[in-house]
């Protein structure tokens, strides 16, 4: 078999010429592709597969594919996708993740790519134990350098290409710590659809919860306060043992990280994540005032408003929470303070399975001609039609459509009602 040297290449070329003469182009391409696969020359294999497909279809071996007759386009595309998978997966398995994804992007589902990358990350054992925000773990060995290159490519494809944001953040956390991971979430994940954000947000909330709990327990041990938290320990339970630590000067977490995670967690719906976020918010309520930062309405007091937001979804102080966010929505409407207060009220009422109230709150918001809010754009908020359908009463929405000249939404209500009839 050709070894890639000039002599070996010359021998293979002679063999290909003989094969083409004896068995035709099909036999020649079969021999060429077998040789390229055996030598793991994946990029060349892809080119050879495309040439073979064009030759089999009676097409020019090169040229713009857009000029190919329509009746042959589908066949060529199928062969092209097959070649993408044939060369893409071996490249991924070799750790050349970015190169592999270049081929696989159009040929496989992101979920499949995510599973293969997760398996690759585990196989090469490239986590960096002991990494912190200030000092990531390092290893200068050649194997570690190759592993590092592989993990960086996995992070890039998983996170920045949006293939599996949760996997990318998990690996980033293990290597770069909380600060870089939160920044990456804000830049790469926060504007994805809500369903794509949630696994990544669940991961970050769980991570910070563990971080704060461990730091708090360590501090209490140092003070001589006996705390032996089990595997299901809660922040609120530990704080209760310590008497609440209200306005105690100790701070067990970077407050900017805490407030960022309380914001990120709003996309989450899993009970365990909501519980962790509520505990983090309860912890934030005990912090000295001089250590916290004012948030955006209705989360000016990030700890207290977040505690109400997450707690209501757990069945804790439901009516006080609704009253708080309803008042914030009314105030923001009067002061023209942006869409977030009204959006949060709608979101909370929807999650509490109160669709009629959610619809009323949504219709009561100021009409915004500047485009959808972030909560709307990412799909965190249901559509007006969804809320009306869930409430079982189309009247309020149709009345609003007539008042505002919104024929499209009005027609959507008719179509939705007909579909559900």
N, C-alpha and C positions, 0 to 999 in steps of 0.2 A: 504493500500500500504506500502511496506517496507520502513522504514525510514533510513536505513543504519546502525542501531545498530546491535550488534551481535544477539539479540533476533529476530529483524525484518529480518535479513539475514537468520537466521535459518528457520523462517516461510516461507520465499519466496522459499528457497531451497526445503522444503517439498512440497510446492505447485507446484513447477516446476516438481518434481518427479512424483507427481500425474497426472499432465497435460500430461507429456510425456507418461505415461502409458495409459491414456485415449484417447489422441488425437494425439499422435505421436510427433516426433521431430519438425515438422513444427509448431504445436500448442504450444509446449514448448518454442521455440524460439520467437514466437509472443508474448507470455506472458512476457518473459524476456525482450525483447526490449521495450515493452510498459512500463514496470516498470522502466527501466533505463532512458528512455526519460522523464518520469514524474518526476524523481528525478534529471534530468539534469546531469546525469553522462555520459558525452559525449564521453570520451575516452573509457569507458567500452562498450558503445553502439556501437562504431565502431568495436571493437573486436567481439561483439556478431553478428553484421551484417555479418562480414566476415565468422565467423563460420557457420552461418545459410546458407550462400551462398555455402560454401564448402559442407555442408551436403546435400543440395538440389541437388548438382551436382554429389553426390556420391564420393566425394574426401575426403582424410584425413583432419581432422579438423585443423591440424598444419603441418608445413613443408615448404620447399622451393617451392615457386610458379613456379620456373623455371622447376621443374620436372613434372608439370601438363601437361597432354596431350594437344596438340595444339588445338584440336577441342573444348576444354572446356576453354581455356585461355580467349577468347573474352568474354564469358558469365561471367566469374569470374571478369574480369577487369571492365565490365560494372557495376556489383554489387558493386565493390570496389569504383568506382567513385561516384556512387549514395550514398554510405555510407559517403564518404568524404564530399559531399555537405550537407548531413543530419546533420552531427555533426559540420562541419566547420562554417556554418553560425550562429548557435546559440552561438558558442564560440565568434565569432566576435561581435555579438550583445551584449554579456555580457562584452565586452571590452577586452577580451583575444585575441587580434588581432594576435599576433605571433603564438599562439597555433592554432587558426583558419586557418591561412595561411598555416600551416604545412600540413593540410588536403586539403585545397582548391587549393594549388599550381598546382596540376595536374588535377584539376577537373573544373576550371572556367577560363575565360579569365581575364587577368590583369585589363582590363577596368572595368569589373563588380566589381572586388574587390576594385578598386579605388573609384567607386561611393559609395559603401557601407561604406568605411572608411571615405569619405568626409561627408556623412550623420551622421556617428557616431561622428565625431569630432564636428560637429555643434550641435548635440543633447546634448552632455555632456558639451558643452560650456567651453572648456578648454583653449581658447586663453588667453594669459597673457598680458593684456593691460599695456602699460607703460614700457615694456621691452626694454632695450637698450643694446648696445654692452658691456657696463661695468657693468650693473646691471639688470639682468633678474628679472621680477616680481615673487614674491613668495607668497605662502599661505600654512600655516602649518595645516589646518583643515584636518580631515580624508577624507572628500569628495574630497578635492583638491588633496590629496596624491593619491587617486585612479584615479582621472582624469589625474594627471600627469603621472602615470604609463601607462594609456591607450594611451595618446598622444605620449609618448616615443615609444610605440610599433607601433603606426600608422606611426610615422616618420621613424622608422627602416624598416618596410615593404615597405612603399611607396618610400623611398629614397634609402636605402642601398640594398633592394631586387629588386629595379628597377620597382616596380609595378606602381607607379604614382609619378615620381620625382617632378613634379610641386606642388602636394599636400604636399609632404614631406617638400619641401623648404618653402612653404607658412606657414606651421605650425612652422617650425624652425625660420623663420623670426619673427613671432609674439612672440616667446619666447626667442630667443637667439640673435637676432639682425643681422646686416649686415655681420659682420666679420665672424662669425661661418657659416653663410649661404653660403658665397662665398667659404669658405674652403670646405664645404660639396659638393658644386657644382663641384669644381675642382676634388675632390676625387671620387665622386660617379656618376656624370652625364656626365662629359666632354668627356668620351670615348664611350658613348652610340651612337647609330645611330642618325644622325642629327634630324630626325623627332621626336625622343623621347626627344632630348635635348630642342627643340624649346619652348614648353610651359613653361619649367622651366626658360629658358633664358629670355623669354618675361617678366616673373614675376620679375626677378631680375632687369632688365633694368627699368621697370616701378617703382619699389620700390626706386631705387637710384635716378631716375629722381624726384620723389616726395620729397625725402629727401633733395636733393641739392636745389630744388626750394624753399622749405619751409625755409631752412637755409638762403638762399640768400635774400628772402623777409624780413625775420626777421632782418637781418643785415642792409638792406636798411632803414627799418622803424627806427631802432636805430640811423641811420645817419641823419634822417629827410628827406629822399628822399621818396616822396609819391608814393607808388606802391600798387595797389589794384587788384591783379591778379584774374581773374575769373576761373571757373572750367576747362577751356581749355587753361590756361596760358602756355606760353612757356618760357623756360630758356633764349632763345635768345631775346625774346621780353622784358623780365625784364632787361636783361643786357643792351639792347639798351636804355631803360629808364634811366639807371644809367650811361650812357656814355661809356659802354663797360668794365670798370674796368680793362683795360689792364695793367698788371704788378702791379695792386693793391695788397698790401700784404695780404689782407684777403683771407682766404681759407675756403670754406664752406663745405668741405667733406674730409674724409680721402683719400688722393691722391692715395694710393695703392688700395683702394676700387674702385675708379673711373677708374683707369687703368685696373684693373681686369675685371670690368663690360664692358668696351669698348672692351676687348678681348672676353669675353663671348658672347657679342651681335653679333659677326660676323656670328653665326649660324642662326640668325633670318632673316625672310623674310617678316613678316607682316609690312605693311606700317607704322602703328602707332608706332611700336617698332623701326623701322629704323629712324623715325623722332625723337623719344626720344633719341636714341643713337647719332644721329647727333647733337642734342642740347647739350648732355653731352660732346661730342667731342669739340664742339664750346666753351663750358665753359672751357674745359681743355686748350684750346689755350690761354686763358687770364691769366693762372696761372703764377706766377713768376718762372723763370727758375730753381731757386735753390730748388723749392718744388717738381719738377717732376723727374721721373726716366726714363732712356733710356730703350726702349723696344727692342724686337727682330726684325731684318730686315724683312719686309720693314716698321716696325712700331717703328723705333728708336725714332722719335718725335711722341709719341703716340697720342697727341691731333690733330696735323695737318694731319697726315696720316689717322687717324680714321675719321676725318671730311671729307676728300676726299672720303674715302671708302663708308661711309654711305650716304654722299651727292649725289654721283653719282647715287646711287640706287633710289634717290628721284628726279632725273633729275637736280641736282645742280652741276655745274662745271664738267660735264661728261667727256669732252675731256681732260681737265687738269688732272683729276683723272687717266684716262687711261694712259696718258703720264707719270705720276709720277710712277705708278706701273709697267709700261713697262720698264722704266729706271731702277727701282729697280731690276726687274727680270734679265735684262741683266747684271747688275753689280754683282748680286749674282752668276750668272753663271761664270763670269770671276774670281771672288774671291772665288768660291766654298763655298758660305755662307749658304748652306742649301736649302731646297725645298720650304720654306714658301713664299718667294717673287714670285716665279713662280706660285705656287698654288693660291695665292691671285689674281694674274692677271687673271688666268684662271677662277676662281670663279666669279670675277667681270664682266668679259666679258660675261660669261654664264648668269648671272643674268640680264645683260643689253640686253639679247636676241640678242647677236652677236656670234652665235655658230661657224661660220667659223673662226673668229678671235680667239675664245677660243680654238678651235682645233689646230690652228697654234701655239698658245702660249703653249699649252700642249705638242705638238710634239717637240717644241724647248727647252723644259726643259732638263736638264741633266738626263740621264737614271740612276735610283737609284736601285742598287741591294740589298740595305739594307731593303727592304720591303716598303710598302706604307706609305705615310705621314699621319699625323693625319687627315688632311682634307679629304684624300682619304679613310682612314680607317673608318671614321664616316659617309661617304656618303655625305659629303658636296659638293664634286666635282662629276660631271657627269662622266660617263665612256667615253673613246675615241669613242666607237661605238655610244653612245648617241649623242655626239657632231657631229660626221660625219653624222648621220642620220638627225639631225636637220638642218645641213648646206645644205643638199641635194647633197653633193659631196663626194663620197667615195674615189676619187683618191688620195688625200694627205695621208690619213691614210693607204691605201693599199700600197702606195709607201714606206712609213716608215716601214710597216711590212716586206716588202721584204728586205729592207736595214738592218734591225736588226734581221732577221731570226725569226720573231714572227708569226709562222703559226697559232697559236690559235686565236689571234686577227683577223688575215686575214680571217680565216674561219668564225669567228663571224660576220664580215662585210657581207660576202656572205649570211649567214643565215638571218641576219637582213634585208638585201635588199630583199631577197626572201619573207620574212614574210610581208614586207610592200608593196610588188608588187600587 
